[in-house]
Amino acid sequence: MATEIRVPTLGESVSEATIGKWFKKVGDAIAADEPLVELETDKVTVEVPAPAAGTLSEIAAKEGETVGLGALLGVIGAAGGAAAAAKPDAVAQAAGNSGAETVKEAAEKTAKIAGESPIEERKPAGKTDMPPAPAASKLLEESNLSADQVAGSGKRGQVLKGDVLEAIARGVPSQPAEAPKAAPVVARAPSSADDAPREERVRMTKLRQTIARRLKEAQSTAAMLTTFNEVDMKAVMDLRNKYKDVFEKKHGVKLGFMGFFTKAVTHALKEIPAVNAEIDGTDIIYKNFAHIGVAVGTEKGLVVPVVRDADSMSIAEIEKEIGRLGLAARDGKLTVADMQGGTFTISNGGVYGSLMSTPILNAPQSGILGMHKIQERPVVVGGQIVIRPMMYLALSYDHRIVDGKEAVTFLVRVKESLEDPERLVLDL
């Protein structure tokens, strides 16, 4: 008995996904709950397990194709589905028996013998009677393109979102419009004959496309401004060195800097709630909780898992949760729930050696704190020049909701907590 593999529910606000990679091919034996295919959404990458044991008899959605919730991904047949796996060989044999036949003609002949419909091929642009898929239609409008400029790969030549992205990547010129809703797509200038063979074109992953879109939207929407300060890290480093061994022994996790920074941020957010708020139309939504996003770099791009209710957690609890989220991010195991609901973000560019940066807001949040490399520098303390481990801090904020005074005060409060960490313990 055949079992269908369909796109599962991927979480709130996620309505589609892109096929990232199939781990099996047609004819392969499959065990129940074995990972079959990787789906890339605009938030996370998820693996779809096999709903039953058997043989993969059909792949309905190919790598790179965009699919909606509940869409058919493939079919699992009973064990020993050799007939399905043999179909490609039958096509090749049919093609080889006639020098005049094309592979397509041979495939159609084989399909007729098997009682199947002939293979559909992608219709040329402008020849389909099917309207574009909803996601494709939206992207066409945003890119100032028309459906007849794009070759559809869906059933009966329907234009899918992936087809539009491919057309944009090829540099299809946009159509003139009186009032375009988005900037027109600019065709890429052709490379020289010497350079072209040495270039490699790779389609952006769903996650990377979303990162690019969201960062650009943040720049275009928010009145973004950045204020800077520096913090003397000696007190935190001394405290960490003194207690790191006993801390790890008791809590089973290393004592890093993120616990101190997260706790310092939650204290400052209580005093300056505007930095923890967001704009919704003409309203301001103040959050009486602190869900802190922690930016994590992965092979597939930047993700921001969320430490929920960090304001009610101890430093040990924060370190444990950050450790769990970081490991899940590196292994591609983050869930949609791990990524949602952040009210403020911390980005640590210092782990890569960054000395100074201006982080971009993680919309719709109104603030993001940038941490940087700890570097010994000469500073004046009590009238004397001394060498101290210093770090530059950067707070980017939405000036539509956060005033300059509030932003500076917030950053000063973070600095004060880190330079006198006992304040964190005493909740001062």
Buried (B, 14 or more C-beta within 10 A) or exposed (E): EEBEBBBBEBBEEBEBBBBBEBBBEBBBEBEEEBBBBBBBBBBBBBBBBBBBBBBBBBBBBEEBBBBEEEBBBBBBBEEEBEEBBEBEEBBBEBBEEEEEBEEEBBBBBBBEEEEEEEEEEEBEBEEBEBEBBEBBBEBBBBBBBBBEBBBBBBEEBBBBBBBBBBBBBEEBEBBEEEEBEEEBBEEEEEEEEEEEEEEEEEEEBBBBBBBEEBBEEBEEBBEBBBBBBBBBBBBBBEBBEEEEEEBEEEBEBEBBBBBBBBBBBBBBBEEBBBBBBBBEEEEBEEBEBBBBBBBBBBEBBBBBBBBBBBBEBEBBBBBBBBBBBBEBBBEBBBBBEBBBEBBBBBBBBBEEEBEEBBBBBBBBBBBBBBBBBBBEBEBEEEEEEEEBBBBBBBBBBBEEBBEEEBBBBBBBBBBBBBBBBEBBEEEE
